[in-house]
């Protein structure tokens, strides 16, 4: 609940970090590619980095699904970026299907995206405005 409150506060008043997500391409668990700036143009976007072995990450994803369902019609998007190894792809797909997540789930098996957003640990969340500029980051 505390995390959901934080996101709602961020939707109203946002500090600026200024890092751009321009031209950052992600690949979903279904093999689709898109750029983060294209998603951000639709509205505020939350990237959340997670892994199957991370219990707090999985709890957060469930809360984010509810938040996504509530605000998707206003342009809010969640992109869950998985940090598991390529060998775990079948387990990731199975977990995502079992949870009925409707937001995009992308893969980052080498941690390159996490590093690009200065992530050191997960869960790591990055909030972008509709121009693709990072306006907030949170760990834990």
RAGIHU-V853450 format. One record per run of one state. SS is the DSSP state (helix for helix, strand for strand, loop for the rest). FROM is the first residue (numbers start at 0). TO is the last residue. If there is no record, write none. Layout:
((SS	FROM	TO) (SS	FROM	TO))
This chain:
((loop	0	0) (helix	1	11) (loop	12	18) (strand	19	19) (loop	20	23) (strand	24	27) (loop	28	31) (strand	32	34) (helix	35	39) (loop	40	43) (strand	44	49) (loop	50	53) (helix	54	73) (loop	74	75) (strand	76	81) (loop	82	84) (helix	85	98) (loop	99	102) (strand	103	106) (loop	107	110) (helix	111	115) (loop	116	122) (strand	123	127) (loop	128	131) (strand	132	138) (loop	139	139))
